[in-house]
Amino acid sequence: MTMEGTRPLLVEVQALTSTTSFGLPRRTPNGVDFNRLLLLVAVLQKRIGLKLGDQDVFVNVIGGLKIGEPAADLAIAVSIASSVRDVPVAPDLAIIGEVGLSGELRAVSQLQARLNEASKLGFRRCLVPKSIRKARIESAPGGLEIIGARSLGEAIEVAIGKR
């Protein structure tokens, strides 16, 4: 979930990991900043323990969009973990959050607008940083279940399960 000005925009992020054929694994973003992808891969390796040192990592934002804000970090990281573990993310789950260097999740701006848009588009659950106080969420729109996570590891467990 990203913002274009004041308009929330739901985007689909896909990731694919595969064992590299070369000595140096490739990191190939499409619609995501290259340095942001490197940062997220490093956090996944160091804080979560995912073995990505021998994996090529491809990340794609569907529709040719370019995401510049960090609110998409969590969705990108979860999609990479999903590919490594070969477990899909539930199709009714929207993911919003910034990932810090220590693997903590940080709040994002305009959360209520993002939640309203997710609800309008038929999502039933939304994964957000737990640091967001309930007061910042006026109401869970349309029966949307808000799931909070404190860390990237906790968010991955919620999104794709433990493994």
PyMOL commands that set and color helices and strands:
alter all, ss='L'
color gray80, all
select helices_A, chain A and resi 34-48+62-64+70-85+111-120+134-136+141-143+152-160
alter helices_A, ss='H'
color red, helices_A
select strands_A, chain A and resi 2-4+7-9+13-19+27-30+55-61+93-95+98-99+105-106+125-129+145-149
alter strands_A, ss='S'
color yellow, strands_A
deselect
rebuild
show_as cartoon
